[in-house]
Amino acid sequence: MSRSVITICPYCGVGCGIEVTIDDAGKIIGFEGFKGHPVSHGHLCGKGASSIKLLDTTDRLLYPMKRVNGEFIRISWNEAISEIVHKMKEIREKYGPEALAFYGGCRNTLEEVYLFQKLARALGTNNVDSCARLCHDPSAKALKDMLGYGGSANSVNEIPKARVVVITGESITDSHPVLSQYLIEAKRNGTKIIVIDPRTTATAKMADLHLRPIPSTEVYLFNAVANYLINNELIDRDFIINRTENFEEYARVVSKYTIEDAEKITGVPKGLILRFAQSIATKPVLFTWGLGMSESSGVDGIKSYIALALLTGNMGIEGGGVIVYRGQTNVQGSGDFLKPDVFPGGLPINEESARKLAEVWGFMPPIKPGISLIDAVYNEDSGIRGMYLMGFNIVASLPNRRRVEEFLSNLDLLVVQDIAMSETAEFAHYVLPAALWIEREGSVLSLDRLVKWRHKVRDPPGEAKPDLEIIFELANAFGLKGFSNDPKVIFNEMRQVVPIMRSVTLEDVMDPTKDSRVPENTPHLYSEKFLTPSGKARFFGVEYRPVNTGGKRFILVTGRSVLRYNTDNEIRRISGKFETSVVINPEDAMTLGISNGQLVRLVSNCGEGVFKALISNDVPRGVIFAYMHDSRINYVVCTEFDPYVKTPRYKVTPVDILPI
């Protein structure tokens, strides 16, 4: 006899359903997309389909390890937990609780990140953060400020129902391949696809209209389009009057941005800008975006983009609104739960919130805002002496890699909890073996607000443990009360503490076919009111700020490949080592005397690296593209951050390129 277990893919933010069939002995005999999933409908991309192969890798972490004289030795769990707790207590007594920091990944379950931040706060610090800081925190802030909740307003199921879908800074075919089914269906329905991206990606080749702006000029482009729409009465006045605020100030700001000047600043021909502006003056239109926005123009760029949806009344309707393509299974949840300046779910850090939490937690959390990951690593006065990283490979993912390595080398305590040795684990004092996604259970929050349960399929190998169990054991060793290792118990506690979780029940989340969403259980938000204090959406007038190239001739942009995933710590164990080629426009290559396949040196203001050249018209003149999965590229990417949330601007690094 065999049985099926429904779980969730470990990779991108779509959160596809997977049906795993196991026999009586617990051996996996079947692995395919789950047809009843409300978003993926049985589809799996190549990454999702290959995730099963990770179970057969031979270099999983199988037992706790401690670094002694530069070498890692095996120790017991009791030794590891006891020594880590002892060292954390030493740091806390010597430097205070604010010298400890807890930073987590975005593929952990909601329950894991919730318990993780609860442990940190029980120890007296709000120094918690997640890898959402590196990707879509600009999206979350812009959405929160303007609409009231830092997530997508619409479900991806609505893509085929739109008349126009705008995709900015995102290659769906590389980053979220399963969503290509919706684009294909939309095109069959007559939906117009508009792509705004400097690169000619496979997604751009599907488009009816492709705009290729110079990286980080999006604010100018969208402000000019807004001014054109206002001047030509191509806006929804009733929606603006009844459902928004601050329009007059916004209109004043954009009034000086013209399409003629936008052509000069952005490099996009005037005719294409006009076609874009005229195309979105309809309903319903979906305005969607990815890392190309959040890691370049950041908060300001996204606010100028969302404003186009408000101007045209494309909000709160089926097929009309905003979707952010988040890149990891639970990055929405990690971003909502792991932040140093708010409590879980966005509760303000103050006495009132702390007292309410204390009623459930049994202790008063600290009310001094914590330190973000960026401030911890790059601010020499951060005071961080001990750091705990859960599923977070910061050496491979943060910019100015030499600075990251130097920072980690000087910590009194670094604990890394992961499934396999990573570039970051090499710097750790203790490495703890974590269970793989298929070896633990809990809920995850997808890019379009769907909460689904990832059911456990098998036990972890060796002495590896689920992240939840490890956190629970640490809490017990500290003598803390009120901690559980049961994800169902923790889920129900989250519903007490986190307001956005109250729209879903454990029963619906565990049902793999249910369309269970937060913060309201509906495919699209804002039909009647926004989640802002006033109930109205708020316009923000933002100004264009040109990039300071520092005399460098090119802009380096990083991005994803359909065949790899983020820091590549897992997929390289299936597909082998990945080395990026930097993509150069043919005219630039000719000017520089660079031939295809030649080694070249990329030089930025903070570092350099040697890569092979790939000559292609997929990038415009003046732009260099490299894949993010080769972590050597972060020796070149510099510490330029969004001014509001400090997300690194991976898409805007001024560089020179030299033939070797």
C-alpha positions in Angstrom: 0.0 0.0 0.0 1.1 3.6 -0.6 -0.1 6.9 0.5 0.2 10.5 -0.6 1.5 13.6 1.3 0.8 17.1 0.0 3.6 19.6 0.6 4.9 22.9 -0.7 7.9 23.5 -3.1 10.9 24.9 -1.2 11.9 27.5 -3.8 10.2 30.7 -5.2 7.4 32.7 -3.7 4.7 31.0 -5.8 4.7 28.1 -3.3 3.6 25.4 -5.7 1.9 22.3 -4.3 3.7 19.0 -4.5 2.2 15.5 -4.2 4.6 12.9 -2.8 3.8 9.3 -2.8 5.5 7.0 -0.3 5.3 3.2 0.3 4.8 1.3 3.6 8.5 1.5 4.3 8.5 5.3 3.9 10.4 5.3 0.6 9.4 8.0 -1.9 8.0 6.3 -5.0 6.2 9.3 -6.6 6.8 13.1 -6.9 4.7 15.4 -9.0 2.8 18.7 -9.0 -0.4 18.6 -6.9 -3.3 19.4 -9.3 -5.6 20.7 -6.5 -3.4 23.5 -5.4 -5.3 26.8 -5.9 -2.4 28.6 -7.6 0.0 26.1 -9.3 -2.7 23.6 -10.4 -0.3 20.7 -10.8 2.5 22.6 -12.5 6.1 22.4 -11.4 9.2 24.1 -12.8 12.6 22.5 -13.3 13.8 23.7 -9.9 10.8 22.3 -8.1 10.9 19.0 -9.9 14.6 18.6 -9.1 14.2 19.4 -5.4 13.7 15.8 -4.6 17.3 15.1 -5.7 18.6 17.0 -2.7 17.5 14.0 -0.6 20.3 12.0 -2.2 23.1 14.5 -1.7 26.0 13.1 0.3 27.3 16.2 2.0 24.3 17.1 4.2 25.2 18.3 7.7 24.4 15.3 9.9 25.6 16.3 13.3 26.5 19.5 15.3 30.1 20.8 14.7 32.4 23.1 16.6 35.4 25.0 15.1 38.5 24.2 17.1 41.9 25.6 15.9 40.4 26.3 12.4 39.0 22.8 12.0 35.4 21.6 12.5 35.0 18.7 15.0 31.9 16.7 15.7 30.2 17.3 19.1 26.9 16.1 20.6 23.7 18.1 20.6 23.9 18.5 24.4 27.4 20.0 24.1 26.3 22.3 21.2 23.2 23.7 23.0 25.0 24.0 26.3 28.0 25.8 24.9 26.0 28.1 22.7 23.8 29.1 25.6 26.8 29.6 27.9 28.5 31.9 25.3 25.3 33.9 24.7 24.9 34.4 28.4 28.5 35.6 28.6 28.0 38.1 25.8 24.8 39.3 27.3 26.3 39.8 30.8 29.4 41.6 29.4 27.9 43.7 26.6 24.1 43.6 27.2 21.4 41.8 25.3 21.7 44.2 22.4 25.1 42.6 21.5 23.2 39.5 20.3 21.5 39.3 16.9 19.2 36.7 15.3 18.8 36.8 11.6 16.8 34.3 9.6 16.2 33.0 6.1 13.0 33.3 4.0 12.3 29.6 3.3 11.7 28.7 6.9 8.1 28.2 8.0 6.0 30.9 9.7 6.2 29.0 12.9 10.0 28.8 12.7 10.5 32.5 12.1 7.9 33.3 14.8 9.6 31.2 17.4 13.0 32.5 16.3 12.0 36.2 17.0 10.2 35.2 20.2 13.5 33.6 21.5 15.4 36.8 20.6 12.9 39.0 22.4 12.8 36.7 25.4 16.6 37.2 25.7 16.1 41.0 25.7 16.8 42.1 22.1 14.9 43.2 19.1 17.9 42.6 16.9 15.9 40.3 14.5 15.8 40.5 10.7 15.4 38.3 7.6 16.6 38.0 4.1 13.6 40.1 3.0 15.9 43.0 3.9 17.9 42.0 0.8 15.1 41.8 -1.7 11.6 43.2 -1.1 11.6 45.3 2.0 11.3 48.3 -0.4 8.1 46.7 -1.8 6.7 46.1 1.7 7.3 49.6 2.8 5.9 51.2 -0.3 2.8 49.0 -0.1 2.3 49.5 3.6 2.7 53.3 3.4 0.3 53.7 0.4 -2.2 50.9 0.8 -1.9 49.6 4.4 -0.4 46.1 4.0 3.1 45.3 2.7 2.0 42.5 0.3 0.3 41.9 -3.1 -3.2 43.2 -3.4 -4.2 40.6 -6.0 -3.9 36.9 -6.6 -1.8 35.7 -9.6 -4.9 33.8 -10.6 -6.2 37.1 -11.8 -3.5 37.7 -14.4 -5.6 36.2 -17.2 -8.5 38.4 -16.2 -6.7 41.7 -16.8 -6.9 43.7 -20.0 -3.3 44.8 -19.4 -0.5 43.3 -17.3 2.6 45.4 -16.7 5.7 43.5 -15.6 8.5 45.7 -14.3 12.0 44.5 -13.3 11.0 40.8 -13.4 11.7 37.8 -15.7 8.9 35.5 -14.8 10.3 32.8 -17.0 13.5 32.7 -15.0 12.3 33.6 -11.4 8.7 32.2 -11.2 8.4 29.9 -14.2 5.1 28.3 -13.1 3.4 31.7 -13.5 4.2 31.6 -17.2 1.0 29.5 -17.5 -1.0 32.6 -16.5 0.8 34.8 -19.0 0.1 32.3 -21.8 -3.6 32.1 -20.8 -3.8 35.9 -20.6 -2.4 36.3 -24.1 -5.0 33.8 -25.4 -7.6 36.0 -23.7 -6.3 39.1 -25.6 -4.5 40.6 -22.5 -1.8 43.1 -23.5 1.6 42.3 -21.9 3.9 45.3 -21.2 7.4 44.6 -19.9 9.7 47.3 -18.5 13.2 45.9 -18.2 16.6 46.9 -19.5 17.2 43.3 -20.5 15.6 41.4 -23.3 14.5 38.4 -21.2 12.3 35.5 -22.3 9.5 37.3 -20.6 10.2 40.4 -22.6 10.0 38.4 -25.8 6.4 37.5 -24.9 5.5 41.1 -24.5 3.3 43.3 -26.8 5.4 46.3 -25.7 8.9 46.3 -24.2 10.4 49.4 -22.6 14.2 49.3 -21.8 15.0 52.1 -19.3 18.5 52.8 -18.1 18.7 51.1 -14.7 17.3 53.2 -11.8 15.5 55.8 -13.9 12.1 54.3 -13.3 11.0 57.2 -11.0 11.5 59.6 -13.9 9.6 57.3 -16.3 6.6 56.8 -14.0 6.4 60.4 -12.9 6.4 61.5 -16.5 3.7 59.0 -17.4 1.6 60.2 -14.4 1.9 63.8 -15.5 0.8 62.9 -19.0 -2.2 60.9 -17.7 -3.3 63.9 -15.4 -2.9 66.5 -18.2 -4.9 64.4 -20.6 -7.7 63.5 -18.2 -6.8 59.8 -18.5 -7.3 59.3 -14.8 -10.2 58.1 -12.6 -11.3 61.3 -10.9 -14.0 59.6 -8.8 -11.7 57.0 -7.5 -9.1 59.6 -6.6 -11.6 61.9 -4.9 -13.4 59.2 -2.9 -10.7 56.7 -2.1 -7.3 58.5 -2.0 -5.6 61.3 -0.2 -2.6 63.7 -0.9 -3.3 63.7 -4.6 -2.8 67.5 -5.0 0.7 67.4 -3.5 1.5 64.4 -5.7 0.2 66.1 -8.8 2.4 69.1 -8.0 5.5 67.0 -7.7 5.0 65.1 -11.0 4.0 68.3 -12.9 7.6 69.0 -13.9 8.3 65.6 -15.4 7.6 65.4 -19.1 7.7 62.6 -21.6 10.2 64.5 -23.7 12.6 64.7 -20.8 11.9 61.1 -19.8 13.1 60.0 -23.2 16.5 61.7 -22.5 16.8 60.5 -19.0 15.6 56.9 -19.4 16.7 56.2 -22.9 13.2 54.9 -23.8 11.9 56.4 -27.1 9.0 58.9 -26.6 6.7 56.9 -28.8 7.0 53.8 -26.5 6.4 55.9 -23.4 3.2 57.3 -24.9 2.0 53.8 -25.9 2.6 52.7 -22.3 0.8 55.6 -20.8 -2.2 55.2 -23.1 -2.3 51.4 -22.6 -2.8 51.7 -18.8 -5.6 54.2 -19.0 -8.1 51.4 -18.8 -9.5 48.7 -16.5 -8.6 46.2 -15.3 -4.8 46.6 -15.3 -2.3 44.7 -13.1 0.9 46.5 -12.1 3.4 43.8 -11.2 7.2 43.9 -10.3 10.2 42.1 -9.1 13.7 42.6 -7.8 14.5 44.9 -10.8 12.5 47.5 -9.0 13.1 46.8 -5.3 16.9 46.5 -5.8 17.3 49.6 -8.0 14.9 52.5 -7.6 13.7 50.9 -4.3 11.0 52.5 -2.2 10.7 55.7 -4.3 10.5 53.8 -7.6 7.8 51.4 -6.3 5.8 54.3 -4.8 5.9 56.1 -8.2 4.7 52.8 -9.9 1.9 52.1 -7.5 0.7 55.6 -8.0 -0.2 54.7 -11.6 -2.6 52.1 -10.3 -4.2 54.7 -8.1 -4.4 57.3 -10.8 -6.3 54.9 -13.1 -8.5 53.4 -10.4 -7.0 50.0 -10.8 -7.3 48.9 -7.2 -9.8 46.7 -5.4 -11.1 45.1 -8.6 -10.7 41.7 -10.1 -7.7 41.7 -12.5 -6.8 45.3 -11.4 -4.3 46.0 -8.7 -0.7 45.3 -7.7 1.4 42.1 -7.4 5.0 41.8 -6.2 6.9 38.7 -7.3 8.6 37.6 -4.2 11.5 35.2 -4.7 11.3 32.7 -1.8 8.7 30.4 -0.4 8.0 32.3 2.8 9.8 35.7 2.2 6.4 37.5 2.7 6.0 35.8 6.0 9.6 36.3 7.1 9.4 39.9 6.2 6.1 40.3 8.2 7.5 38.5 11.3 11.2 39.2 11.4 11.8 43.0 11.6 13.9 44.9 14.2 11.6 48.0 14.2 8.2 46.4 14.6 6.8 43.3 16.5 5.4 40.4 14.4 2.8 41.4 11.8 3.8 45.1 12.0 2.7 45.8 15.6 4.5 49.0 16.7 7.3 48.6 19.2 5.9 50.4 22.3 4.7 49.8 25.8 1.1 49.1 24.7 2.1 46.4 22.2 4.7 44.9 24.6 2.0 44.6 27.3 -0.4 42.8 24.9 2.4 40.4 23.8 3.3 39.8 27.5 -0.2 38.5 28.1 0.5 35.6 25.6 4.2 35.2 25.9 4.5 35.5 29.7 7.4 38.0 29.4 7.7 41.7 28.5 9.6 42.1 25.2 12.1 45.0 24.9 10.8 48.2 23.5 14.0 49.6 22.1 14.0 49.1 18.3 16.6 46.6 17.2 19.5 46.6 14.7 18.9 45.5 11.1 21.3 43.0 9.4 22.7 45.8 7.3 23.5 48.0 10.3 25.0 45.0 12.1 27.4 44.1 9.4 28.3 47.5 7.8 28.2 49.8 10.8 31.4 49.4 12.7 29.8 50.8 15.9 26.8 48.3 15.8 28.1 46.6 18.9 27.1 43.1 17.7 29.3 40.4 19.4 27.2 37.3 18.9 25.1 36.3 15.8 22.7 33.4 15.1 21.9 32.7 11.5 19.1 30.4 10.6 19.1 29.3 7.0 20.8 32.5 5.9 24.0 32.4 3.7 25.0 36.1 4.2 28.6 35.7 2.9 27.3 34.7 -0.5 24.3 37.1 -0.6 25.4 40.4 0.9 27.3 43.1 -1.1 31.0 44.0 -0.6 31.8 40.4 0.4 35.2 41.2 1.8 33.6 43.4 4.5 31.1 40.6 5.4 34.0 38.1 5.8 35.9 40.6 7.9 32.9 41.2 10.1 32.1 37.5 10.7 35.8 36.8 11.5 35.7 39.3 14.4 32.6 38.0 16.2 32.8 36.4 19.6 30.1 33.9 18.6 28.7 32.9 15.2 26.1 30.1 15.1 25.0 28.9 11.6 22.0 26.6 11.3 21.6 25.1 7.8 21.2 21.9 5.8 24.8 21.9 4.4 28.0 23.7 4.7 27.8 27.1 3.1 30.2 30.0 2.6 28.9 31.5 5.8 29.1 28.3 7.8 32.9 28.3 7.1 33.2 31.3 9.5 31.0 29.8 12.2 32.0 28.8 15.7 29.1 26.3 15.8 27.3 24.7 12.8 24.0 23.1 13.5 22.4 20.5 11.1 18.9 21.5 10.1 16.2 19.4 8.5 15.4 19.8 4.8 12.1 21.3 3.8 10.6 17.8 3.2 11.7 16.7 6.7 9.7 19.2 8.8 6.3 20.8 8.7 4.6 24.2 9.2 2.9 26.9 7.2 4.3 29.3 4.5 3.0 32.6 3.1 3.3 32.9 -0.7 3.8 36.0 -2.8 0.0 36.5 -3.3 -0.9 36.0 0.4 -1.8 32.4 0.2 -1.0 30.5 3.5 -0.5 26.7 3.0 0.8 23.9 5.2 4.0 22.2 4.2 3.5 18.6 5.4 6.4 16.5 6.6 7.2 13.5 4.3 10.2 11.8 6.0 12.5 12.1 9.0 15.9 14.0 8.6 19.0 11.9 8.3 21.7 11.5 11.0 21.2 13.9 13.9 19.8 16.7 11.8 16.7 18.4 13.4 13.9 20.6 12.3 14.7 24.3 12.9 11.7 24.5 15.2 13.1 21.7 17.5 16.5 23.4 17.7 15.0 26.8 18.7 12.8 25.0 21.3 15.8 23.2 22.8 17.7 26.5 23.0 14.7 28.1 24.8 14.6 25.2 27.3 18.3 25.5 27.9 17.8 29.2 28.8 15.1 28.2 31.2 12.4 30.0 29.2 8.7 29.1 29.6 5.9 29.2 27.0 7.8 27.8 24.1 6.5 24.9 22.0 7.9 22.6 19.4 4.5 21.7 17.9 3.9 23.8 14.8 0.1 23.5 15.2 0.3 25.0 18.7 2.5 27.8 17.5 0.2 28.5 14.5 -2.7 29.1 16.9 -0.5 31.3 19.1 0.4 33.3 16.0 -3.3 33.9 15.4 -3.6 35.4 18.9 -0.5 37.7 18.4 -0.4 38.6 14.8 -3.5 40.5 13.5 -3.0 39.5 9.8 -3.2 35.8 10.7 -6.7 36.0 12.0 -8.3 35.7 8.6 -7.2 32.0 8.2 -7.7 28.9 10.3 -5.4 26.0 10.9 -8.0 23.7 9.3 -8.2 25.8 6.1 -4.4 26.2 5.9 -3.8 22.5 6.2 -6.4 21.8 3.5 -4.2 21.9 0.3 -7.1 22.9 -1.9 -8.4 25.9 0.1 -7.8 29.4 -1.0 -6.8 30.7 2.4 -5.3 34.2 2.4 -4.2 37.0 4.7 -4.8 39.7 5.8 -8.3 39.2 4.5 -9.4 35.9 3.0 -10.1 37.3 -0.4 -8.3 37.0 -3.8 -8.0 40.8 -4.1 -7.9 43.4 -1.3 -9.3 46.9 -1.0 -12.7 46.5 -2.7 -14.2 48.7 -0.1 -11.4 50.3 1.9 -7.7 50.4 2.3 -5.9 49.1 5.4 -4.4 52.5 6.1 -5.5 54.4 9.3 -7.8 56.6 7.2 -9.1 53.8 5.0 -7.9 55.6 2.0 -4.9 55.0 -0.2 -2.2 57.7 0.0 -0.3 59.2 -2.9 3.4 60.0 -2.3 5.2 62.5 -4.6 8.8 61.2 -5.0 11.6 62.9 -6.8 14.0 61.3 -9.3 17.6 61.0 -8.0 20.2 60.2 -10.6 22.9 57.5 -9.9 26.3 58.8 -9.1 28.5 56.7 -11.3 31.8 58.0 -9.8 33.3 58.1 -13.3 32.5 54.5 -14.1 31.3 53.8 -17.6 28.9 50.9 -17.0 26.0 49.8 -14.7 26.2 46.2 -13.4 22.8 44.5 -13.0 22.5 41.1 -11.3 19.6 38.7 -11.7 18.4 35.1 -11.7 18.7 32.1 -14.0 15.9 29.6 -14.4 18.3 26.8 -13.7 19.7 28.0 -10.4 18.4 29.4 -7.1 19.7 32.4 -5.0 23.1 31.6 -3.3 23.1 28.2 -5.0 23.8 26.4 -1.7 21.4 23.6 -2.6 21.1 23.3 -6.4 24.9 23.2 -6.9 24.7 19.9 -5.0 22.6 18.6 -7.8 23.8 20.4 -10.9 27.4 21.2 -10.0 29.4 24.4 -9.6 28.0 27.5 -11.3 30.2 30.3 -12.7 28.6 33.3 -14.2 29.4 34.9 -17.5 29.0 38.7 -17.6 26.7 39.7 -20.5 28.0 42.7 -22.6 26.3 44.5 -25.5 28.1 43.8 -28.9 28.8 47.5 -29.5 30.3 47.9 -26.1 32.4 44.7 -26.6 33.6 46.0 -30.0 34.6 49.4 -28.5 36.5 47.7 -25.7 38.1 45.0 -27.9 36.4 42.1 -26.0 35.6 38.9 -27.8 33.0 36.2 -26.8 34.4 33.9 -24.1 37.3 36.2 -23.2 38.2 36.8 -19.6 37.4 40.3 -18.4 37.9 42.1 -15.1 34.9 43.9 -13.5 36.1 46.8 -11.3 33.8 48.8 -8.9 34.5 51.3 -6.2 34.8 48.5 -3.6 36.2 45.4 -5.4 36.8 43.5 -8.5 36.4 40.0 -10.1 37.4 38.1 -13.2 34.6 36.5 -15.3 34.0 35.3 -18.8 32.4 37.6 -21.3 29.2 36.7 -23.1 28.3 39.1 -25.9 24.6 39.5 -26.5 22.0 42.1 -27.5 20.0 41.0 -24.5 21.5 43.9 -22.6 21.6 47.5 -23.9 24.7 49.6 -24.3 26.1 50.7 -21.0 24.7 47.8 -19.0 26.5 44.7 -17.8 24.5 41.7 -16.5 25.7 38.9 -14.2 23.9 36.1 -12.5 23.5 36.4 -8.7 24.0 32.7 -8.1 27.8 33.0 -8.5 28.6 34.6 -5.2 31.9 36.0 -6.5 29.9 38.8 -8.0 29.4 40.2 -4.6 33.1 41.0 -4.4 32.1 43.6 -7.0 28.7 44.8 -5.9 29.1 47.7 -3.4 27.3 48.9 -0.3 24.9 51.3 -1.9 21.6 51.0 0.0 18.0 52.1 -0.3 17.8 55.2 1.9 14.6 54.1 3.7 15.0 50.3 4.3 18.7 49.8 3.5 18.1 47.1 0.9 21.3 46.7 -1.2 21.0 48.1 -4.7 22.3 45.0 -6.5 20.9 46.3 -9.8 22.8 49.6 -9.9 26.6 49.1 -9.4 28.8 51.5 -11.4 31.7 49.5 -12.9 34.4 49.5 -15.5 35.2 46.4 -17.5 38.7 45.6 -18.7 39.7 42.9 -21.1 42.4 40.4 -19.9 
